[in-house]
Amino acid sequence: MATGGILDRIGRTARQAFAVALLAAFVPDAAAEPATRVCRQLEAQLAALPAGGRASPAQVKRYDDAIERQRDQIARARAQARRAGCGFAVMGGAVAFCGELNATLARMDRNLSQLQRKRAQLAGSGDGRRERARIMTALDVNDCRAPTRAAPPAQVRSGTAAFPAAPRAGSLSGNFRTLCVRTCDGYYFPISWSVSQAAFERDGKACQAMCPGTQVELHYHRVSGEEPQDMVSAATGLPYREMDTAFLYKKPGASVPAGCGCGAAAQAVRGFQTIGGDYESNEAAAGQDARAGDATLTAAIPQPSARPDPAEDPETLATREGGLDAAALKRLATPMPAARTDKPGERPADRQVRVVGPAFLPDPEAAADRQAPAPARAR
């Protein structure tokens, strides 16, 4: 009996230890679930905010002027309706006039309402920016966009060896614009305009290929409601604004490391448009890139061969061979001198064009007299 009691106590202790271990294993997931739910709610609130929303004072003033003009027109139309008696019993020919005037007033009222709604949206853009800033702060506080800081990876055993499981990257929903950032001076240019997180790896490789020989990082920002200045690194999650070299390329006289630049051939192949500024158009930057890349690019890239102008289609070539050029078109457009039909002794400059106007019309009473005129006596 004593031995049985000891075994029972050992069994209960083992079961309690197993229950505690099982609870400890699930507690992190249970704590992480509310945080994930909060992040999803914040992301949904951010996506629901209207895009754009940076109204300038000039835009607001244009709508104020339009609203004032529309109100003035409505006041004039209503005064005209009162003078015509459209607000009382309408009879006779005034029915059609008043009906058209009332329809016009209804259209003007609808247009005024639309102008006022748009004006209110522009005026409330400041509130929208404050709400966006609040949501972004909440996302940062809840680590919703921070790099995934997972617990030590679980061990996957195969026989007697243990291999760490691959870490799982945080998932982002929605569409993003990706940009390539040169870390030496903060210069950036676009890669993709609207892609999902699945395309980040591809765009990162494109970023490296388009700016070889220089350290670059892929950054991204949301398509709706964010600007390139709001982008963050796809690798580290660090905001662009917090980089040591952020916007360095815009600062005149800034100290830039030697060799900080992308090859000119990479830009020519891509054909991208500079959105980060006009740093690359500076003569110093252009000369620096040319000196760094001339030695290798000349040998690596074949010289272009002569080929027809793409704008010269077969019709243009045929027109040129036929002698139809700008001078010929000008000659064809010049009017030929008209043949003179003047009577002898009459000068064209003295002739006047006959104008039929109210002064030449017959008197209404005379026009109503349908009697034939008296015959003229023979001489």
LINDALIN-V497787 format. One record per backbone hydrogen bond with DSSP energy under -0.5 kcal/mol. NH is the residue of the N-H (numbers start at 1). CO is the residue of the C=O. E is the energy in kcal/mol with one decimal. If there is no record, write none. Layout:
BEGIN
nh: (NH/NH)
co: (CO/CO)
e: (E/E)
END
This chain:
BEGIN
nh: (5/6/7/8/9/10/11/12/13/14/15/16/17/18/19/20/21/22/23/24/25/26/27/28/30/31/32/33/34/35/36/37/38/39/40/41/42/43/44/45/46/47/48/49/49/53/55/60/61/62/63/64/65/66/67/68/69/70/71/72/73/74/75/76/77/78/79/80/81/82/83/84/85/86/88/94/95/97/98/99/100/101/102/103/104/105/106/107/108/109/110/111/112/113/114/115/116/117/118/119/120/121/122/123/124/125/126/128/129/130/131/132/133/134/135/136/137/138/139/140/141/142/143/144/145/150/156/156/157/158/160/161/163/165/169/176/177/178/178/179/180/181/181/182/183/183/184/185/186/189/190/191/192/195/199/200/203/204/205/206/207/208/209/210/211/212/214/217/219/220/221/223/225/226/230/231/232/233/234/237/240/242/243/246/248/249/250/251/252/254/256/260/261/267/268/269/270/271/276/281/282/286/287/288/289/290/291/292/293/294/297/298/300/301/302/312/313/317/318/319/320/321/322/323/324/325/329/330/331/332/333/334/334/346/347/350/351/351/356/357/360/361/367/368/369/369/370)
co: (1/2/3/4/5/6/7/8/9/10/11/12/13/14/15/16/17/18/19/20/21/22/23/24/26/27/28/29/30/31/32/33/34/35/36/37/38/39/40/41/42/43/44/45/46/51/53/56/57/58/59/60/61/62/63/64/65/66/67/68/69/70/71/72/73/74/75/76/77/78/79/80/82/81/85/91/92/93/94/95/96/97/98/99/100/101/102/103/104/105/106/107/108/109/110/111/112/113/114/115/116/117/118/119/120/122/123/124/125/126/127/128/129/130/131/132/133/134/135/136/137/138/140/139/139/148/154/163/155/161/158/158/156/154/167/195/221/176/192/219/189/179/217/187/181/215/215/182/182/180/273/178/178/176/196/197/199/200/201/202/203/204/205/206/207/209/211/181/179/232/177/175/223/222/227/228/220/238/218/233/231/239/240/243/245/185/247/248/250/251/254/257/259/263/264/265/266/267/188/278/279/282/283/284/285/286/287/288/289/290/293/294/296/297/300/309/311/313/314/315/316/317/318/320/319/323/325/326/327/328/329/330/331/343/345/347/347/348/354/355/357/358/363/364/365/366/368)
e: (-2.4/-2.1/-2.1/-2.2/-2.5/-2.4/-2.3/-2.6/-2.4/-2.3/-2.4/-2.5/-2.4/-2.2/-2.3/-2.4/-2.3/-2.4/-2.4/-2.4/-1.6/-1.3/-1.6/-0.7/-2.2/-2.3/-2.3/-1.7/-0.8/-0.9/-2.4/-2.3/-2.4/-2.3/-2.2/-2.2/-2.5/-2.5/-2.2/-2.2/-2.3/-2.3/-1.5/-0.7/-0.8/-0.6/-1.1/-1.9/-2.3/-2.0/-1.7/-2.1/-2.6/-2.2/-2.5/-2.1/-2.4/-2.4/-2.2/-1.9/-2.2/-2.2/-2.3/-2.0/-2.4/-2.4/-2.0/-2.2/-2.0/-2.2/-2.2/-1.8/-1.1/-2.7/-1.3/-1.4/-1.5/-1.0/-2.8/-2.3/-2.2/-2.2/-2.6/-2.0/-2.1/-2.3/-2.1/-2.0/-2.3/-2.3/-2.1/-2.3/-2.2/-2.1/-2.1/-2.4/-2.3/-2.3/-2.4/-2.3/-2.2/-2.1/-2.3/-2.3/-1.8/-1.3/-0.6/-1.8/-2.1/-2.1/-2.5/-2.4/-2.4/-2.2/-2.3/-2.5/-2.1/-2.1/-2.4/-2.0/-2.6/-2.1/-1.3/-2.8/-0.5/-0.8/-0.5/-2.7/-0.6/-2.5/-0.5/-1.6/-2.3/-2.3/-0.6/-3.3/-3.1/-0.5/-1.7/-2.7/-3.1/-0.6/-2.8/-3.6/-0.7/-1.8/-0.5/-0.9/-2.3/-1.6/-0.5/-2.8/-0.9/-2.7/-1.6/-1.8/-2.6/-2.3/-1.7/-2.0/-2.3/-1.9/-2.3/-2.1/-1.0/-0.5/-1.0/-2.2/-3.1/-2.2/-1.7/-1.6/-0.6/-0.6/-2.4/-1.6/-2.3/-2.0/-3.0/-1.5/-2.8/-1.1/-1.8/-1.2/-2.0/-1.8/-1.1/-1.4/-0.6/-1.6/-0.7/-1.4/-1.3/-1.2/-2.1/-2.5/-2.0/-3.4/-0.7/-0.7/-1.4/-2.6/-2.8/-2.3/-2.6/-2.3/-2.5/-2.1/-1.9/-2.4/-3.2/-1.8/-1.8/-2.6/-0.5/-1.9/-1.3/-2.1/-2.4/-2.3/-2.1/-2.3/-1.8/-1.4/-2.1/-1.2/-2.2/-2.0/-2.0/-2.3/-1.8/-0.8/-0.6/-2.1/-0.5/-1.3/-0.6/-0.9/-0.5/-0.7/-1.4/-0.9/-2.9/-1.3/-0.8/-0.6/-0.8)
END
